[in-house]
């Protein structure tokens, strides 16, 4: 594993990542795009395992999170939104392909990480996307337990937290994690719109997603405490020109009592769910091989 830094697309910030290289020529270059409020270290074991299977893997932190915090280490007054995080994803792709220019590029997007690729300038370079526990964040598409409290979150906790702290102090509140003001308020707009980002941001964003043509396989977890199957279908249908498939995974399929929204990346699934993801990546990889 090599800790790396690279400059964001707009030149405004330095981003941090971890590059996991295989022993020889990689089968593919895999970018692992994180969920909202989740730092790259959560995916380290999975990235290391991918390298052992012959893939180059890169994890990274979006600006304002994890190891990509601003120099002052404070989010008060820090400017960033979800469009910036899409640009950060593009910059991470640049850093990965600079190291493996001939390798097919495939994405593993966890939750938010599968919501942003329709915005990327690298869309035509992507051989495929494995979406994990991702879907529309529209509140009516949330899992039942979350749906009972989420309007309080959006209409009370987020506006009040941002007004007092200047950012969303999620760590102190035990919700999501610390988020830049622009990120959480834009995410709020998305989650209150039935069409999520393509509805909240208008025609230009809808067209961007419609123009994406890389194949998508969405892994929907039956005991996901945040996301429903309907929410996952709404999201992948935003990629209306892309070949897309939804696969449901239940804990019983792998002999465990629980997987949940975050479980797939835990090492306990090294011999069950991780090989399933790897088979999907291997199926995408030949599509864009250039060397």
Secondary structure, DSSP 8 states (H G I E B T S, - for coil): -EEEEEE-TTSS-EEEEEEE--SSS-S-EEEEE--TT--GGGGHHHHHHHHHTT-EEEEE--TTSGGG--TTS--TT----HHHHHHHHHHHHHHHHHH-TTS-EEEEEEGGGGTSGGG-TTGGGEEEEEEES-----GGGB-HHHHHHHHHIIIIIHHHHHHHHSSEEHHHHTSS-EE-HHHHHHHHHHHTSTTHHHHHS-HHHHHHHHT--SEEEEEEETT-SSB-HHHHHHHHHHSTTS-EEEEEE-GGGGT-S--TTTGGGSGGGTTTHHHHHHHHHHHHHGGG---
